[in-house]
Amino acid sequence: QKSFRVFAEVLKATMAEEHKHEESIMEKIAEKIHGHDNSSSSDSDDEKKASSIKTKIFRLFGREKPVHKVFGGGKPADIFLWRNKKVSGGVLGAATLSWILFELLQYNLLTLFGHVSILALAVLFLWSSATTFIHKTPPHIPEVHIPEEVVLQLASGLRIEINRGFTILRNIALGRDLKKFLMVVAGLWVLSKVGSSCNFLTLIYIATVLLFTVPVLYEKYEDKVDHFGEKAMKEIKKQYAVLDEKVLSKVMSKIPRGAFNKKKD
């Protein structure tokens, strides 16, 4: 009888341990499922937050495309953004040399073109003639062709920007946007001041240097520049709101628009 009681107690203890083991397994499975749900929900929340942050990122001038795409995305964009450093450096070096010759040394363009052409043709002619007497191969002069694709991309990008400028000027001339009118007037005033202090060639050279430096620096530090630009735009809008409230609205209210409507009728 004692042995039967011992056997019953042992059996009861083993069954209790198995029950506890099963409960622990079920709890682990439930925790894994719950943790997976939480991780998936947290992932979806993170994705939503990231997408919302992406949509709220401020870009200068309302830019939605990368800087490379803004410049056309082809070889001209590679040159301006220094994707091909040899070509970009060569173009900027040629512009710098031209500015030094024509502006600092007061060299005439036609005179320079004539002297360089005479020197180059004389050297090549004498070299080619000398090779026939010494029985050596003449110099290899490669054929130079301007790629049609590069010219078309430059012309297309320039045409789009010029048409956009004409559209903006037309809307301003029609009196549809007072803010743009003031911005364009301020820009033209600054351009006139710069033009009065330097000649056209220096202005072209300054524009070339800016074109080869500002975009590549902006592409490198665009997050910092956009953050600073966002603050600057908020401050400009705030100051413009004050100006509009105190000055522009009063001026516009005094303009007799009803008289113009009667004339049209």
C-alpha positions in Angstrom: 0.0 0.0 0.0 2.8 2.4 0.8 4.5 1.6 -2.5 1.2 2.3 -4.3 1.0 5.7 -2.6 4.6 6.5 -3.6 3.8 5.5 -7.2 0.7 7.7 -7.2 2.6 10.7 -5.9 5.4 10.3 -8.4 2.9 10.0 -11.2 1.1 13.1 -10.0 4.4 15.1 -9.8 5.4 14.1 -13.4 2.0 15.0 -14.7 2.2 18.4 -13.0 5.6 19.1 -14.5 4.4 18.1 -18.0 1.5 20.5 -17.6 3.8 23.3 -16.5 6.1 22.6 -19.5 3.2 22.7 -21.9 2.0 26.0 -20.4 5.5 27.5 -20.8 5.7 26.4 -24.4 2.3 28.0 -25.1 3.4 31.2 -23.4 6.5 31.4 -25.5 4.5 30.8 -28.7 2.1 33.6 -27.7 4.9 36.0 -26.9 6.5 35.3 -30.3 3.3 35.9 -32.1 2.6 39.1 -30.1 6.2 40.3 -30.6 5.9 39.7 -34.4 2.7 41.7 -34.5 4.3 44.5 -32.6 7.4 44.5 -34.8 5.3 44.4 -38.0 3.1 47.2 -36.7 6.1 49.2 -35.5 7.7 48.6 -39.0 4.6 49.9 -40.7 4.5 52.9 -38.3 8.2 53.6 -39.1 7.5 53.4 -42.8 4.6 55.8 -42.5 6.7 58.2 -40.4 9.6 57.9 -42.9 7.2 58.6 -45.8 5.7 61.5 -44.0 9.1 62.9 -43.3 10.1 62.5 -46.9 7.1 64.3 -48.1 7.7 67.2 -45.7 11.4 67.7 -46.8 11.9 71.3 -48.0 13.7 71.8 -51.3 14.9 75.1 -52.7 12.7 76.5 -55.5 10.2 73.6 -55.0 12.7 71.2 -56.6 11.4 67.6 -56.8 14.1 66.0 -59.0 17.8 65.5 -58.2 20.2 68.2 -59.2 21.6 66.1 -62.0 18.1 65.7 -63.5 17.5 69.5 -63.2 20.5 70.1 -65.5 19.1 67.6 -68.1 20.7 64.4 -66.8 23.1 64.0 -69.7 26.6 65.0 -70.5 26.1 68.7 -69.8 24.9 67.8 -66.3 28.0 65.6 -65.9 30.2 68.5 -66.9 28.5 71.1 -64.6 28.5 68.7 -61.6 32.0 67.4 -62.2 31.1 63.8 -63.0 33.9 64.0 -65.6 36.6 66.0 -63.8 38.9 66.2 -66.8 36.3 67.8 -69.1 34.9 70.0 -66.3 38.4 71.2 -65.4 39.3 71.8 -69.0 36.2 73.9 -69.7 36.6 76.0 -66.6 40.4 76.3 -67.3 39.6 77.5 -70.9 37.1 80.0 -69.6 39.6 81.3 -67.0 42.4 81.6 -69.6 40.0 83.4 -72.0 39.1 85.9 -69.3 42.7 86.5 -68.4 43.7 87.1 -72.1 40.7 89.3 -73.0 40.1 91.1 -69.8 43.4 91.4 -67.9 45.8 91.4 -70.9 43.3 93.3 -73.2 43.8 90.8 -76.0 41.5 91.1 -79.0 39.5 88.0 -79.8 40.1 88.1 -83.6 43.7 88.8 -83.1 44.1 85.9 -80.7 42.2 83.5 -83.0 44.4 84.6 -86.0 47.7 84.2 -84.1 46.8 80.9 -82.6 45.6 79.5 -86.0 48.7 80.7 -87.8 51.0 79.2 -85.2 49.1 75.8 -85.1 48.9 75.5 -88.9 52.6 76.5 -89.4 53.8 73.9 -86.9 51.7 71.2 -88.4 52.6 72.1 -91.9 56.3 72.1 -91.2 56.1 68.9 -89.2 54.2 67.1 -92.0 56.6 68.4 -94.6 59.7 67.4 -92.7 58.4 63.8 -92.2 58.4 63.3 -96.0 62.2 64.2 -96.2 63.2 62.0 -93.2 60.9 59.2 -94.3 58.8 59.1 -91.1 55.1 58.8 -90.6 53.3 62.1 -90.7 51.6 63.3 -87.5 48.2 61.9 -86.7 45.7 64.8 -86.7 42.4 63.5 -85.4 39.1 64.6 -86.9 37.2 66.9 -84.5 33.4 66.8 -84.5 31.0 68.4 -82.1 28.6 65.7 -80.9 25.1 66.4 -82.0 23.6 64.9 -78.8 25.4 67.3 -76.5 24.3 70.3 -78.6 20.7 69.2 -78.7 20.6 68.6 -74.9 22.1 72.0 -74.2 19.7 73.7 -76.7 16.7 71.8 -75.3 17.5 72.7 -71.7 18.1 76.3 -72.6 14.9 76.5 -74.6 12.9 75.1 -71.7 14.4 77.6 -69.2 13.9 80.6 -71.6 10.3 79.6 -72.3 9.7 79.3 -68.5 11.2 82.8 -68.0 9.0 84.3 -70.7 5.9 82.7 -69.1 6.9 84.2 -65.7 7.5 87.6 -67.3 4.1 87.5 -69.1 2.2 86.6 -65.9 4.0 89.5 -64.1 3.3 91.9 -66.9 -0.4 91.0 -66.7 -0.4 91.9 -63.0 -1.2 88.4 -61.7 1.5 88.1 -59.0 2.7 91.1 -57.1 5.3 89.0 -55.1 7.0 87.8 -58.3 6.9 91.3 -59.7 8.9 92.6 -56.7 11.3 89.7 -56.8 12.0 90.2 -60.5 12.4 94.0 -60.1 14.9 93.4 -57.2 16.8 90.8 -59.3 17.0 93.2 -62.3 18.2 96.0 -60.1 21.0 93.8 -58.7 21.9 92.7 -62.2 22.1 96.4 -63.3 24.4 97.2 -60.4 26.7 94.3 -61.2 26.7 95.2 -64.8 27.7 98.8 -64.0 30.7 97.7 -62.0 32.0 95.1 -64.6 31.8 94.6 -68.3 29.9 91.9 -70.2 32.9 89.5 -70.5 33.6 89.6 -66.7 29.9 89.0 -66.1 29.9 86.0 -68.4 33.0 84.6 -66.6 31.4 85.1 -63.2 28.3 83.3 -64.3 30.5 80.4 -65.7 32.4 80.1 -62.4 29.2 80.1 -60.4 27.7 77.5 -62.8 30.7 75.2 -62.2 30.8 75.7 -58.4 27.4 76.4 -56.9 25.5 73.3 -58.3 28.2 70.8 -57.2 28.5 72.4 -53.8 24.7 72.4 -53.4 24.5 68.7 -54.4 27.2 67.9 -51.8 25.6 69.8 -49.0 21.9 70.0 -50.2 20.4 68.9 -46.8 22.1 71.7 -44.9 21.5 74.2 -47.6 17.8 73.3 -47.8 17.4 73.5 -44.1 18.9 77.0 -44.1 16.8 77.9 -47.1 13.7 76.8 -45.3 14.4 79.1 -42.4 15.3 81.9 -44.8 12.0 81.4 -46.7 10.0 81.5 -43.5 11.6 84.7 -42.5 11.1 86.2 -46.0 7.4 85.2 -45.9 7.1 86.8 -42.5 8.6 90.0 -43.6 6.6 90.0 -46.8 3.4 89.5 -44.8 4.2 92.6 -42.7 5.0 94.6 -45.8 1.8 93.4 -47.5 -0.3 94.3 -44.5 1.2 97.7 -43.9 2.1 99.0 -47.4 1.0 96.9 -50.4 -2.6 96.2 -49.4 -3.1 99.9 -48.8 -1.6 100.8 -52.1 -3.6 98.2 -54.0 -6.8 99.3 -52.3 -6.3 102.9 -53.6 -6.1 101.7 -57.2 -9.4 102.4 -58.9 -10.1 99.0 -60.5 -13.8 99.8 -61.1 -12.9 102.5 -63.6 -11.0 99.9 -65.7 -14.0 97.5 -65.6 -16.4 100.3 -66.8 -14.1 101.0 -69.7 -14.0 97.4 -70.7 -17.9 97.2 -70.6 
